[in-house]
């Protein structure tokens, strides 16, 4: 019987501390994610210094729990993977330094991965046979991007946000209304049953006809409505306002995806990133795929947010394609995406 490889993934790009063990048959043995929402909630957003400090405090415990739940020991790990960027530089360096220390001590190969590539690859954890070409819509707190994939590991950027990301816009409105953090899940919960057409938000149009996204106009219009109508957490119209705002953000995302589908003729659509947990977005995404007769793929909610399983699974794919990993002690983190 052939022994399966065990790939350890480490993710600390923002405010989640995560470790995961994935086998070379893409079986997730464990995927531990420690959120810092409670720590950052009083500030209405992520405080980078607090995030990196708490990664330092938590990362060793998270690794131990990850190995315990996977039912293996550190000596059973064959390959180590870690997020190299983009993200908060302090947070990234905690995970990267930790992974380099493990790789050096255990003499194991180390494969660094890109955070955005890992989000896209999260759709492949549970779906092995995605038809290509595929369009991938990545929506998170820090990134909103659209990619054309002609095959696995082949990413062509079709559009990216020019200002606020979709998740960032949701967070900022929630912070302004003082209704809680993170904004996306709070708005989704409070908007249930609200009227989506009660407040009008015009979809942004790019003068150069590109597939880039822009959500600053949504945010500005939302703030204007809030002030004009004296909206607050106790307002009877709050539910309708939040439903209208969330619906408009989703409509903008789906509109761009639809335009890209008409132009590039994909075989399938992929939705990923933290905001991909949003029920309204998932419903509209599925409806578009059905309308166009395309296959659609979304990670389970546990694999949408920042997690180490997507890191390990991407490292496995890179390993299969020839990147055997090496211990490069000068390996550094990068804050901005090369895409």
VOGU-3710 file (C-alpha; in Angstrom, 3 decimals, decimal comma):
1> xxxxxxxxxx> 0,000/0,000/0,000  1,393/3,386/-1,071  1,650/5,910/1,756  -0,165/9,166/1,004  1,678/12,468/1,187  0,630/14,887/3,908  0,789/18,582/3,021  0,758/21,134/5,838  -0,737/24,523/4,979  -0,221/27,714/7,001
11> xxxxxxxxxx> -2,271/30,876/6,426  -1,803/34,219/8,231  -2,324/36,776/5,473  -4,799/38,931/7,404  -6,597/38,248/10,693  -7,285/34,504/10,583  -4,674/32,126/11,952  -5,071/28,821/10,138  -3,333/25,485/9,698  -4,485/22,501/7,650
21> xxxxxxxxxx> -3,346/19,049/6,592  -4,329/17,877/3,115  -3,335/14,566/1,528  -2,162/14,138/-2,053  -5,601/12,717/-2,898  -7,003/16,143/-1,872  -8,559/14,817/1,337  -8,713/17,504/4,021  -7,681/15,802/7,273  -8,023/18,976/9,319
31> xxxxxxxxxx> -8,549/22,680/8,744  -8,296/24,854/11,853  -9,180/28,546/11,549  -8,952/30,953/14,481  -10,793/34,198/13,792  -9,863/37,538/15,348  -13,270/39,167/14,725  -13,878/39,681/18,444  -10,527/41,432/18,827  -11,023/43,851/15,919
41> xxxxxxxxxx> -14,779/44,397/16,315  -14,463/47,393/18,718  -12,475/49,224/16,028  -14,869/48,448/13,156  -12,020/47,035/11,087  -8,710/45,183/11,210  -5,866/46,744/13,205  -2,690/45,358/11,547  -0,536/45,493/14,675  -3,110/43,581/16,726
51> xxxxxxxxxx> -3,500/41,031/13,931  0,201/40,190/13,733  0,601/40,062/17,527  -2,265/37,609/17,859  -0,850/35,417/15,078  2,348/35,134/17,131  0,368/34,143/20,218  -1,864/31,617/18,440  0,083/29,974/15,635  1,828/27,236/17,615
61> xxxxxxxxxx> -1,397/26,188/19,332  -3,231/26,159/15,980  -0,554/23,885/14,498  -0,776/21,481/17,437  -4,573/21,325/17,185  -4,354/20,839/13,416  -2,034/17,832/13,777  -4,130/16,395/16,616  -7,347/16,502/14,583  -5,584/15,085/11,521
71> xxxxxxxxxx> -4,363/12,183/13,656  -0,732/12,597/12,652  2,553/13,923/14,054  4,890/16,537/12,649  7,259/13,810/11,388  4,432/12,580/9,129  4,364/15,876/7,174  5,981/15,566/3,734  5,530/19,083/2,369  5,017/22,474/4,013
81> xxxxxxxxxx> 3,151/25,332/2,342  2,516/28,911/3,408  0,891/32,081/2,116  3,568/34,457/0,824  1,244/37,341/-0,127  -0,625/39,530/-0,719  -1,914/40,653/2,659  -0,884/42,550/5,773  2,896/42,412/5,752  3,237/41,894/9,516
91> xxxxxxxxxx> 0,735/39,053/9,520  2,308/37,416/6,480  5,768/37,496/8,050  4,545/35,633/11,130  3,294/32,689/9,068  6,196/32,768/6,631  8,829/32,858/9,390  7,050/30,059/11,250  6,891/27,899/8,114  10,552/28,514/7,288
101> xxxxxxxxxx> 11,518/27,522/10,827  9,558/24,275/10,554  10,986/23,468/7,123  14,553/24,141/8,280  14,214/22,108/11,473  12,441/19,152/9,866  14,343/19,348/6,559  11,075/19,382/4,608  10,443/21,153/1,277  8,627/24,473/1,500
111> xxxxxxxxxx> 6,225/25,751/-1,192  5,060/29,390/-0,923  1,718/30,258/-2,532  -0,149/33,369/-3,622  -3,205/34,189/-1,514  -5,447/35,072/-4,471  -4,455/31,937/-6,392  -5,272/29,933/-3,263  -8,765/31,467/-3,065  -9,418/30,495/-6,684
121> xxxxxxxxxx> -8,034/27,034/-6,085  -10,384/26,570/-3,102  -13,088/25,723/-5,641  -11,050/22,671/-6,690  -10,886/21,136/-3,199  -14,371/19,650/-3,595  -14,609/19,798/-7,400  -11,901/17,922/-9,318  -13,359/18,107/-12,833  -13,932/21,799/-13,573
131> xxxxxxxxxx> -14,371/22,308/-17,356  -12,085/24,891/-18,947  -11,981/27,658/-19,930  -13,431/29,001/-16,685  -14,239/32,459/-15,379  -13,345/32,975/-11,719  -14,911/35,788/-9,689  -12,949/36,433/-6,484  -14,760/38,599/-3,936  -13,306/39,356/-0,515
141> xxxxxxxxxx> -12,735/42,164/1,957  -9,543/43,271/0,260  -9,911/42,055/-3,314  -12,510/41,972/-6,069  -11,126/40,481/-9,270  -12,231/38,575/-12,337  -9,998/35,969/-13,995  -10,025/33,852/-17,139  -8,548/30,387/-16,612  -7,750/28,387/-19,754
151> xxxxxxxxxx> -6,429/25,563/-17,569  -5,410/24,954/-13,972  -2,804/27,390/-12,630  -3,342/29,716/-15,610  -4,715/33,085/-14,497  -5,452/36,006/-16,792  -6,813/39,094/-15,040  -9,864/40,500/-16,826  -10,834/43,064/-14,217  -9,995/44,250/-10,719
161> xxxxxxxxxx> -11,305/46,862/-8,336  -10,107/50,406/-8,907  -10,956/51,542/-5,386  -12,838/49,748/-2,602  -13,307/45,993/-2,798  -16,875/44,721/-2,443  -16,299/43,351/1,056  -14,568/46,563/2,077  -17,569/48,632/0,969  -19,910/46,443/3,048
171> xxxxxxxxxx> -17,611/46,745/6,067  -17,414/50,537/5,818  -21,185/51,009/5,650  -21,662/48,677/8,615  -19,029/50,641/10,536  -20,682/53,980/9,706  -24,045/52,648/10,922  -22,395/51,048/13,963  -24,204/47,747/13,391  -21,246/45,392/13,883
181> xxxxxxxxxx> -18,181/43,808/12,350  -17,455/42,171/9,942  -19,919/44,118/7,857  -20,812/41,575/5,191  -22,362/38,903/7,459  -24,032/41,574/9,636  -25,636/43,273/6,635  -26,742/39,922/5,229  -28,446/39,045/8,519  -30,116/42,413/9,125
191> xxxxxxxxxx> -31,291/42,791/5,516  -33,311/39,575/5,452  -36,849/40,315/4,318  -35,944/43,866/3,243  -37,035/45,481/-0,023  -34,176/45,497/-2,518  -35,588/48,349/-4,658  -36,437/50,766/-1,861  -33,184/52,715/-2,302  -31,775/53,234/-5,781
201> xxxxxxxxxx> -28,067/52,622/-6,407  -26,935/53,122/-10,010  -24,503/50,513/-11,314  -21,090/52,075/-12,068  -20,035/52,163/-15,724  -16,414/52,288/-16,828  -15,793/54,866/-19,527  -13,132/52,627/-21,081  -15,580/49,675/-21,258  -13,245/47,561/-19,106
211> xxxxxxxxxx> -14,322/44,824/-16,715  -12,803/46,647/-13,726  -14,920/47,108/-10,605  -15,647/50,268/-8,612  -17,525/50,376/-5,314  -16,615/53,839/-4,016  -19,667/55,291/-5,786  -21,921/52,806/-3,986  -20,342/53,797/-0,693  -20,746/57,525/-1,350
221> xxxxxxxxxx> -24,391/57,115/-2,402  -25,051/54,961/0,662  -23,582/57,554/3,006  -25,720/60,223/1,339  -28,882/58,152/1,869  -27,922/57,496/5,492  -27,517/61,205/6,249  -30,551/62,305/4,240  -32,886/59,774/5,879  -31,280/59,897/9,330
231> xxxxxxxxxx> -30,739/56,147/9,231  -29,290/54,362/12,229  -29,375/50,921/13,804  -32,879/51,563/15,195  -34,452/53,029/12,035  -37,509/51,163/10,708  -36,158/51,602/7,155  -32,745/50,124/7,965  -33,691/46,645/6,722  -34,786/47,992/3,321
241> xxxxxxxxxx> -31,687/50,178/3,038  -29,314/47,308/3,786  -31,186/44,968/1,420  -30,988/47,578/-1,346  -27,277/48,187/-0,775  -26,389/44,497/-0,650  -28,504/43,792/-3,744  -26,755/46,575/-5,671  -23,273/45,295/-4,779  -24,272/41,777/-5,869
251> xxxxxxxxxx> -25,821/43,120/-9,095  -22,580/44,909/-9,984  -20,562/41,730/-9,451  -22,925/39,555/-11,495  -23,191/42,180/-14,243  -19,423/42,098/-14,797  -19,357/38,322/-14,726  -22,139/38,223/-17,328  -20,267/40,632/-19,618  -17,118/38,527/-19,323
261> xxxxxxxxxx> -19,064/35,366/-20,152  -20,471/36,948/-23,308  -16,974/37,942/-24,402  -14,869/34,894/-23,474  -17,276/31,922/-23,892  -16,343/29,925/-20,756  -17,387/26,362/-20,025  -17,774/27,049/-16,317  -18,006/29,787/-13,675  -16,204/29,890/-10,317
271> xxxxxxxxxx> -17,140/32,024/-7,307  -14,642/32,299/-4,441  -13,403/34,522/-1,611  -14,870/35,481/1,746  -17,854/37,357/0,301  -18,720/34,199/-1,677  -20,433/32,992/1,517  -23,139/35,601/0,943  -26,446/33,867/0,226  -27,756/36,530/-2,166
281> xxxxxxxxxx> -24,535/36,436/-4,201  -24,543/32,640/-4,348  -28,166/32,615/-5,549  -27,541/35,196/-8,296  -24,330/33,420/-9,336  -26,139/30,092/-9,656  -28,986/31,746/-11,579  -26,546/33,272/-14,092  -24,839/29,920/-14,662  -28,206/28,247/-15,246
291> xxxxxxxxxx> -29,284/31,045/-17,603  -26,110/30,603/-19,690  -26,110/26,793/-19,467  -22,714/26,764/-17,744  -21,289/24,642/-14,950  -20,911/26,561/-11,694  -18,570/25,897/-8,788  -18,434/27,445/-5,322  -16,396/26,308/-2,310  -18,287/25,328/0,811
301> xxxxxxxxxx> -18,514/28,300/3,213  -15,664/26,904/5,348  -13,313/27,159/2,349  -14,482/30,644/1,258  -12,881/32,641/4,053  -9,107/32,692/4,575  -8,076/29,135/5,416  -5,016/26,904/5,196  -6,713/24,059/3,304  -6,752/26,176/0,153
311> xxxxxxxxxx> -3,061/26,956/0,718  -2,118/23,294/1,077  -4,249/22,191/-1,876  -2,673/24,809/-4,149  0,809/23,782/-3,004  -0,112/20,190/-3,858  -1,094/21,230/-7,385  2,153/23,166/-7,790  4,064/20,140/-6,533  2,307/17,872/-9,047
321> xxxxxxxxxx> 3,224/20,299/-11,825  6,909/20,139/-10,992  7,539/22,635/-8,190  9,154/20,313/-5,665  9,719/22,949/-3,019  12,932/24,077/-1,408  14,113/25,754/1,743  14,893/29,339/0,845  15,619/31,219/4,070  15,622/34,509/2,155
331> xxxxxxxxx> 12,024/33,878/1,014  10,105/37,077/1,733  6,477/38,177/1,958  4,805/40,636/-0,402  1,935/42,922/0,536  0,532/43,610/-2,936  -0,688/41,174/-5,558  1,305/40,648/-8,762  -2,061/40,115/-10,539
//
